[in-house]
Amino acid sequence: MTDYQSSLSGIEESKSLFENFSEEDISPLLNKGDDWYPTPPRPLDEEVSRRNPIADMHIYWSKKPYEAIEHFVDQLSEEDDVVLDGCSGSGMTGIGSIAQDRKFIGVDHSPAAVFLSKNVLAPITSTTLDQAYAELESAVENRINDLYRVSCENCGAQGTTNYVRWRHVYECKRCGNDVVATKDKKVRKATYGCDSCSADVSIGDDGRPIDRRPIEISYDCSCGSGRANQKEPTDRDKRLIEQANHRDIDYWTPDSELKLNSRIGVTNKQTVADLYTPRNLHAMALLRDEIQRFDSPVRELLMFCFTSICFNTTIMYQDREAGGGVTKGTLYQPPQY
């Protein structure tokens, strides 16, 4: 019998056991000899926000606010009790338990959940972490900045890029010219106007970008006042970007192929690496490689910080007036990022 067949058999046996209990007879489910049961906990007096610095450290599905969990841990256990969470997820039950001076045991089938819970609860001082950050920055700063060179329009010297706004380029089906998906060309949702023939170009399910183009660069330069500069990329800037994009990456990069699924924006033969611009992929690979040189448990905590920024360094991070971000539950790659 295969493991899968065995698991199905176990489900059927469990189902038959539950069917033997009538709704009125629950005594087999109760612990014998236990005369004490906790008083039902009081509900929260007011809604607790899911957003807080601890919860915002890393993305995770269905994350619960630890302040709410702490409220119930306080009522249903006593100091030095052990709190067990069989589905520890992002580790918020652990945070709430430790805050109430309880011991905590977390279990989860997901390796990602175990990784997050372990690092959220890692007993590492801020001094140790600050030291590790400083060492890591010193090791990678010059090499990463070299990937993001830009010419300063004020003094002509070399500056360092903060971010680049990119736009997808589509082909007009009527005249064959390029259509850049900028806000001023937008006719309606997922439709842009062609400057050459005035046709409407739809970028829906049938529309695929033929290229991407930088339209704005934010950068710092030593000649400035300390505030970031913005400018339209020059031909020289575009050459610098192309040079960075064609550099060999001497570090590990994710080459796993994503499962084709048009509903969440995954195209055929697309890999995880395709979710990054070439130089962002290079910078992230370099950063990850340098983190591996640290000893445990600092290495794991730095990897926790590293994975927390992975989403926001992809081409899935939307550029919009209401604020950037990745569309939840999808690998959608917007025309403006």
N, C-alpha and C positions, 0 to 999 in steps of 0.2 A: 504494500500500500504506500503510495506517495505521501509526502508531508501534507500536500494540499488536500488529498482525499482524507487523511487522518484528521485534519482540522475540521473538515466538513462533518465527519462522523461525530467529532466532539460536540459540534454545534447541535446536531440532531439529538444526542443524548441529553445535553443540557436542557433543550426545549422540552423533552419528555418529562424530565424531573420537575420543571416548573409547572407543567400541566397537572401534576399530582396535587398541588396545593389549591385548596379552595380559597376564595377571597376572604372568607370569615376566619380561616384557620392560619394564623401567621406564627404560631408558637415555634414551629421548627426553625424559623429564621432568627429567633431571639436567643441571646446568650443565657445559658442556664446559670442560676445562682447570682445573677446581677440584679441587685435591688435599686441601684442608683443609675439614673440617666440624667444627662445635663439638661438644664432648663433651656428651652428654645432661645436662640440668640435674638437680641433686638436688631431690627433692621437699621440701616444707615439713616441718620437724620436728614441728610442732604446728599445730593449726587456728588460723586467724586470724579474728578477729571481723569481721563486716561493719560493726559499729557503731563509729564514731569521729567526732570533731568535724568532720573534713573531709567524710567521706561523708554525714554527717547534715545538711550545709548545705542540701541540696535533694533532693527525691524524684526517683527515676529507676528505671526497670525494670531488673532483673537487674544491679544495681550490684555490682562486684567490689571487694574490699578492696585498697587501693593497696599495703599492706605485702606482700601476697602477690605482686603484680605486680613490686614492687621486688626481691623475692627472685630472680625469674627474669631480670629485666633485668640485675642484677648479674653473673649467670653467663653470659649469652648475648651480652653486649656489653662494650665497654671505654669508659673515660672519654672524653668528647667524641664518641662515636659518635652517629649519628642513629637514633632509634627511630621507626618508622612504625606508626601504628595506623589501619587502614582503616575501622574501625568504632569511633570514639573514644567514643561514648556519653556518659557523665558525666565523662569526662576523667581517670579514675583511672590509666590507663596513663601519661598525661602527668605526673601527680603522682609516680608511682613512678620515672619516667625522670629527671625533673629532680632528684629527691632523690638519685639516683646520678650526678649531674653528666653526664647525657646531654642531647643536643638532642632535641627532640620535634616530630614532624609528626602532626597529627591530622586525619582526614577522616571525614565522616559524611554520609549522604544526608538525615538528619533535621535540619530547622532547629532543633528543640528541643535536640538533642544538640550541635550546633555552638554554640548559645547557652550551654549549660551548660559545655561544655569550655572555651570562650573565657574565661568569667568565673571558673571555678575556677582557671585558670592566669593570671589577670590580674596583671600586675606593678604593683600599687598598694600603697602602704605603709599600714599600719594607722593612721598619723597622718592621712593624706589621707582615709581612709574614716571615721574618727571625726569629722573636721571636717564631712564631708558629712552624717553622721547628725545632728550637732548643728544644722546649718542646716535640715535637713528637719524635725526635731522642732519647732524654733522656728516654722517656717512653718505647720505643720498642727495643733499641739497644741491651741490654743484652739478651733479650728473642729471638730475631732473630739470633744473633750471636751463641747462644746455639744450634740452628738448623743446623748450618753450621760448626761444629767442624771438625778439620782435624789434623792429627799428623804431626809435622814438621820433615822432614827427616834429618835436620841438628842437632837439639838439642833434639828431642824427645818430646818436650813440645807440648802443644795444640795451634794450629794456627786457623785462621779464613779464610774460603773459600771466594774467590772473584768470581770465576765461575768454573763450571765443564763442560768439553766436553763430550757429550754422543753420543753413537752410537747404532742404532737398531741392534738386533740380529735376524737372519732368520734361518729357518731350511732347510738344503740341502735335496731336494726331492730324491736324489739318495742314499745317505748314512745315512741321518738322523742327521748328526752332525751340530753344531752351526756354522753359518757364520756371523762374525761381519762386519758391513758395514763401514770399514775403508778405507781411500784413497788408501793405498798401495794394497788393495784387489780388487779395482775397475777394471773391465775388460773393460767395456764400460758403456754408460749411463744406469742407473738403473739395472746394472748387476755386481755381485761380484763373485770372485772365491772361491771355497771350498778348504781349505788346505788339507783335508783328502782324497778326491777322484778326485780333480782337475775339478770337474763339474762347469759349469756356473750357478749361482743362480740368477734368475730374480726377482726383487722386484717391478714389474709393478703392474697392476691392480689386479693380482691374488696373489701377494706376501703380506703377513701380518707378521709383526714382532712378534716373540714369547717372546721377552724380550728386555730390553735396558740395556746398560752396560757403566759405566763411564770409560773413557780412559785417561783423563788428568785432573789434579786439579791445578788451580792457587790459591795461598793462601798467606796470610801475617802472619808473626810471629815476636814476639818482639826481637828475636835473629838476625834478618836480618838487611840489610843496608837501609831499607826503600823501597827497590824494591820488587815487587812480585816474589814469587818462583813458579816454575812449576814442577810437578812430576806426575809419573804414580801412580794411587791409589793402596795402599797396602790393604791387607785383613782387617787390622784394620780400614782403611778409609771406606771400603765398609760396614763394620759392623756399623760404625757411621752413614752412610747414611741410612742404613736399620732401625736403631733405630729411626732416625728422621722421616722416612717415616711412621712408625707405631704408632707415637704419635697421641693421640686423638686431634682433632681440636675442640676447644670449642667456635668457632666463626662462624658466618654465612658464608657459601660458596655457589656459584652458582650451583644449581642442575638442571637447565633447560635442557631439552633434545633437542639436535640439530636435525634438520630435515635431514633425510637420503638423501645424495646427493654425489654420488661417483665422480661427476665432480669437486667438490670443496674439496674433501678429507674427507667428513663426513661419518663415518661408522655407522652401526646399533646400536641403544641404546647409542650413545655417548653423553655425557653431556659437558657443558662448563668447569666443573671441570676437565674433562679428558684431557684438553688442557694444563694442568700444571703437573709438577712433584709433588709428594705428599708434599715434604717440601717447594717448592715454593708456592704451594697452601696455606699451613699453614702460611707461612710468610706474604703472601698478605692478607689473612683473618685477621691475627693479626693486621696488619697495618691499614686496613680498619676499624676494630672495634675501634681502638684507635682514629682514626680521628673523629668518631661520638661523642666523648666527648667534642669536641670544639664547641663553639657557632657560630651561623651564623653571618656574611657571611664568616668568616674564614674557617668554616667547608666545605662549598661548594667549596672554592678555593683550599683547600687541596685535596678534592675529585677530582677536575679537574686535579691536579698534579698526583694523584693516578691513575686515569683512563688513563692518558697519557702514563704510563709505562706498562699497563696491557699486551699489545701485546708482548712487548719485554721480558716479563718474562715467556712466554709460550714455549712449545716444538715446536712451529711453527717458532721460531727464528733460522734461518739456520746458521750453522758454515761452512764458506767457505773462501777461500783465497781472493776472490774479496771483502769481507766484509759481515757482517751478515745482517739479516733483515728478515721480514715476506713477503712472496709472496702475492702481492696485489690481491684482488678479490677472495681469496680462503682461506680455512682453512687447507691447505696442511701441513702435518707434515713430515718434511724431515728425512731421515735416519741418518743425522748428524746434531746435534744441541748443 
